[in-house]
Amino acid sequence: DAGVTQSPTHLIKTRGQHVTLRCSPISGHKSVSWYQQVLGQGPQFIFQYYEKEERGRGNFPDRFSARQFPNYSSELNVNALLLGDSALYLCASSFSAISGTGELFFGEGSRLTVL
Amino acid sequence: GESVGLHLPTLSVQEGDNSIINCAYSNSASDYFIWYKQESGKGPQFIIDIRSNMDKRQGQRVTVLLNKTVKHLSLQIAATQPGDSAVYFCAETTGGYQKVTFGTGTKLQVIP
């Protein structure tokens, strides 16, 4: 079975632009979470979606938004990009919304560079 | 506020020796504590977790110890192998939804 897949794997944008990152969860998983990982640091929670509804939001500005589609795939959108948005964006999926964290499976991420 | 921090940024271990990675946390309300392994160019991979009402849990070659009195978590890896070389994150979660709070990571280098 395929794991969590993310696209694109790498992308370069300039300040002020907009970016859309995509995630396909493991088949059967209904929950998708997004994390930002700045180089040298641990991932930071951005959003969790379950059954197309936002279930949790981290401490990120309104420039960050996300949505989940009927097939449980998800998009993360970032507007008005800043240099500090350069990071690895990780998507994680799980079957349920609340349960032991061992069920959280991460993709390999989308590496965003903002120039 | 919530925070999970690691004591050492880099740990070098001889192949075959045991590794111990330590972590301090501050959130007494955490439900689960988790260890993740992240290899270069990959996403974090779950290793083992422990519920807050436990003090020890063992997996295959790994053991996690939780000391709630001093808010300390450790990961022990037995007979460390070159494939164990990676960055290890301790993390915690509080019930309600799956927001996982990660620490800054410890890089484990296995010397052949």
Interface residues (C-beta under 8 A of the other chain):
Chain A: V4 S31 S33 Y35 G40 Q41 G42 P43 Q44 F45 Q48 Y50 R55 G56 G58 L90 A92 S94 A97 I98 S99 G100 T101 G102 L104 F105 F106 G107 E108 G109
Chain B: V4 Y32 I34 G41 K42 G43 P44 Q45 F46 I48 D49 R51 F89 A91 T93 G95 G96 Y97 Q98 K99 V100 T101 F102 G103 T104 G105
